[in-house]
Amino acid sequence: MKKTFVLVVLFIFPIVAYLFFASGVHNFGKLPVLTENIEDVADYDSRVTFNKKITILGFLGSDIDFKKGNALNLNEKIYKDFYKFDDFQFVMVVPKGMEPNVEVLKKELSSLVDVNKWNFIFLDPTEITSIFSSLKTDLKLDSNYSTPYVFIIDKDAALRGRNPDEDNHETIYGFNATSVAELTNKMIDDVRIILAEYRMALKKNNSDRKI
């Protein structure tokens, strides 16, 4: 009996646990859609679009030198792990005139990883405000047209986040890039979920076509 128990613990239980958690991931569902029809950056810069892309959207503002820490956190904790996915991108909205500062930042970011999916869009203040307002969050831009929060935008240009539940007492629209803990403990999970969501949808479509 003891040997049987040991065998169950060592071999059977890990398999059951794996199946349980794997099932939990697949049945977790989609990240809630918080806001639909976000204003597309393509309206102002045709080189970049939210359409058919999973986007991490940020607003670095005119104080880029003070936001480097946020960008480096995102580069290390989020971008580095996911940039190889074909439809994944970063879009950072920046006021016009900050081009030299962005070039310096890109050099620092590129010391860790290929930054070809870091997209920087240079806009007028009214354009920045318009895009940010279309998110319809409870957050605000500061006087430099920046926020430490970044947002997950899906392939249909909809804002994804978290609704209130037993763990979240309020709606989570975005993630504070100044907090490594928040990026590690919350945002990375949500990015994984939305990527898994699209991968599962793609597999289903492919299997349906075969049928």
C-alpha positions in Angstrom: 0.0 0.0 0.0 2.8 2.4 0.9 4.5 1.7 -2.5 1.2 2.3 -4.3 0.7 5.6 -2.4 4.2 6.7 -3.2 3.7 5.9 -6.9 0.5 7.8 -7.0 2.1 10.9 -5.4 5.2 10.8 -7.6 3.6 10.0 -11.0 -0.2 10.2 -11.0 -0.7 13.4 -9.0 1.6 15.6 -11.1 -0.3 14.5 -14.2 -3.7 15.2 -12.7 -2.5 18.6 -11.4 -1.1 19.5 -14.8 -4.4 18.6 -16.5 -6.3 20.6 -13.9 -4.3 23.7 -14.4 -4.1 23.3 -18.1 -7.8 23.0 -18.2 -8.1 26.1 -16.0 -6.1 28.1 -18.5 -8.2 27.0 -21.4 -11.4 27.6 -19.6 -10.3 30.9 -18.2 -12.1 32.6 -21.0 -11.3 35.9 -22.7 -10.0 39.0 -21.1 -13.0 41.3 -20.7 -13.5 43.9 -23.4 -13.7 47.2 -21.5 -13.9 49.7 -24.4 -14.6 49.0 -28.1 -13.6 51.0 -31.1 -10.5 52.7 -29.8 -9.3 55.5 -32.1 -6.7 53.9 -34.3 -3.2 55.5 -34.4 -3.4 54.8 -38.2 -5.7 57.9 -38.4 -2.6 60.0 -37.7 0.3 57.7 -38.9 -0.4 55.2 -41.6 2.8 53.2 -40.7 1.2 51.7 -37.6 -2.3 50.4 -36.9 -4.2 48.6 -34.1 -6.0 46.5 -36.7 -5.2 42.8 -36.6 -2.5 43.4 -34.0 -2.2 42.7 -30.3 -0.9 46.0 -29.0 0.6 47.3 -25.8 -0.2 51.0 -25.9 1.6 53.6 -23.9 1.8 57.4 -23.6 5.4 58.5 -22.8 4.7 62.2 -23.0 7.3 65.0 -23.3 9.3 63.9 -20.2 10.8 60.8 -21.9 14.0 61.1 -19.9 12.0 60.5 -16.8 10.0 57.7 -18.3 13.0 55.6 -19.3 12.6 53.4 -16.3 9.1 52.6 -17.3 10.1 51.7 -20.8 13.0 49.6 -19.6 10.7 47.7 -17.2 8.3 47.0 -20.1 11.1 45.9 -22.3 12.4 43.5 -19.7 9.2 42.1 -18.3 6.8 42.2 -21.3 8.3 42.9 -24.6 11.3 40.5 -24.4 9.0 37.5 -23.8 6.4 38.2 -26.5 7.9 40.2 -29.3 8.5 37.2 -31.5 4.8 36.6 -31.8 3.9 37.8 -35.4 0.9 40.0 -34.4 2.4 41.5 -31.3 3.6 45.1 -31.1 4.3 48.0 -28.8 2.9 51.5 -29.7 4.2 54.5 -27.7 2.5 57.8 -28.3 4.8 60.8 -27.9 4.5 64.5 -28.5 6.1 65.9 -31.6 9.6 67.3 -31.0 10.7 64.3 -28.9 12.3 62.5 -31.8 15.9 62.9 -30.6 14.9 61.7 -27.1 13.2 58.7 -28.5 16.3 57.8 -30.5 18.4 57.8 -27.3 15.8 55.6 -25.6 15.7 53.1 -28.5 19.4 52.6 -28.3 19.1 51.8 -24.6 16.2 49.4 -25.2 18.1 47.7 -28.1 20.9 46.7 -25.8 18.6 43.9 -24.5 16.6 42.8 -27.5 15.6 43.6 -31.1 13.3 46.7 -30.8 11.8 46.5 -34.3 8.3 46.1 -32.7 8.6 49.2 -30.5 6.7 51.7 -32.6 6.8 55.4 -31.6 4.1 57.7 -32.9 4.7 61.5 -32.8 1.5 63.5 -32.5 0.1 66.9 -31.5 -1.3 67.3 -28.0 -4.9 67.3 -29.3 -4.3 64.1 -31.2 -2.8 62.4 -28.1 -5.7 63.5 -26.0 -8.2 62.2 -28.5 -6.6 58.7 -28.6 -6.3 58.5 -24.9 -9.9 59.7 -24.4 -11.2 57.0 -26.7 -10.0 54.4 -24.1 -12.7 55.7 -21.8 -10.8 54.8 -18.6 -10.8 56.4 -15.1 -7.2 57.5 -15.7 -5.8 60.8 -16.8 -2.9 62.2 -18.8 -0.6 64.5 -16.9 0.5 68.0 -18.1 3.2 66.3 -20.2 0.6 64.1 -22.0 1.9 61.0 -20.3 0.7 58.3 -18.0 2.7 55.5 -16.3 -0.1 53.1 -17.3 0.0 50.9 -20.4 -3.0 49.3 -22.1 -3.7 46.0 -23.9 -5.5 46.6 -27.2 -6.8 43.6 -29.1 -6.9 42.9 -32.9 -10.3 44.6 -33.1 -9.0 47.8 -31.6 -10.8 47.1 -28.2 -9.3 47.8 -24.8 -8.9 44.6 -22.7 -8.5 44.5 -18.9 -10.1 43.2 -15.8 -13.5 43.7 -14.3 -14.1 43.9 -10.6 -14.1 40.5 -8.8 -13.0 39.0 -5.5 -9.4 39.9 -6.3 -10.0 43.3 -8.0 -12.2 45.7 -6.2 -12.2 48.0 -9.2 -11.9 47.8 -13.0 -8.3 47.4 -14.2 -8.0 49.4 -17.4 -4.2 49.4 -17.6 -1.0 48.5 -15.8 1.5 50.7 -14.0 4.8 50.4 -15.7 6.6 51.9 -12.8 5.8 48.8 -10.8 7.8 45.7 -11.7 5.6 43.7 -9.4 2.4 44.7 -11.3 4.0 43.9 -14.6 5.2 40.5 -13.4 2.2 39.5 -11.3 -0.7 40.9 -13.4 0.2 42.2 -16.9 2.3 39.3 -18.1 -0.6 36.9 -17.2 -3.1 39.0 -19.2 -0.8 39.2 -22.2 -0.5 35.4 -22.1 -4.2 35.0 -21.9 -5.0 37.2 -24.9 -2.2 35.5 -27.0 -3.6 32.1 -26.0 -7.1 33.3 -26.9 -6.0 34.1 -30.5 -3.9 31.0 -30.8 -6.9 28.8 -29.8 -9.2 30.7 -32.2 -6.7 30.1 -35.0 -6.4 26.4 -34.3 -10.2 26.1 -34.2 -10.5 27.9 -37.6 -7.9 25.7 -39.1 -9.6 22.5 -37.8 -13.0 23.8 -39.0 -11.6 24.3 -42.5 -10.2 20.7 -42.5 -13.6 19.4 -41.7 
